[in-house]
Amino acid sequence: MSEATMTSKGQITIPADIRTALGLRAGERVVFTQLDDGTTVMRAKTRSVLELRGLLKPLRGNRRKVAVEDMNIGED
């Protein structure tokens, strides 16, 4: 189990073994999520949304075209 001490400014140093396990490098962000049972989960925020490009396959087959006018909500 790894341990860290918080400074008077609220800062901590993430232990080296945890940084390695999460693949963290200097300047990368981490996300803290507080669960209902009081547990806090720390996750590395290492993926950019741009990395997800191309992950989903385009739809094939039953595609119907929609006119731009039909996309406008609330306009007559």
N, C-alpha and C positions, 0 to 999 in steps of 0.2 A: 504494500500500500504506500502510495506517495503522499507527501504532506507539503504544505506551503504556509508561509506566514504573511498576513496582510500588513502593509505599512500603514502609517497614520494617514496617508493620502488615499487609502482604499485600494492600493495596487498589490498584486501578487505576481510572483514569477512561477510560471507553469513548470513543474519539474521536467527534467530532460527526458526521462523515460516516457512520460505522458506526451510530450511534444513529438517524440519519435513515433509513438504508437498512432498518433493522430495525423502524422505527416505534416506537422506545422512548421512553417518557416517564418522568419522575421517579417513583420508587416501584414501577416494574414490575420483574418478575423475569426473570432469564436463566438458562438451563440449559446446563451444560457437560457434554459427552459425550466421554470419552477412547476413541479407536479403537485397535485392536490394533497399528497401524503407528506409534503414538506421536502421531498427529495429535489435536488437541483441537478439537471443534466447539462453537461457542457459538450458541445459538438463543434468540430472544425467547420468553418464556412469556407471551404476551399474550392467549390465549384461555382463557376459563373453561369448565369442563365444562357450565355452565348454558347457554352459547351453542349447544351442540350439540342442545339440546332441539328436537324436531320434525324433525331431519335425516333420520331413517329413517322410511320410510312404514310404516304398520301393515300386518300381514299380512291378506290377504283370502282368502276361499275355504275351503280345506281346514283349517279350524281346529277342533280338537277340544277340548272342555272337560275339565279334569282336576280331580278332587275334591281338596280340601285334604288329606284323609287319604292320598291317593296321593303327595302332595308330601313328606310327612314321611319322611325317610330314617332307617333304623335303628330305627324304632319299630314295634312289633307291635300 
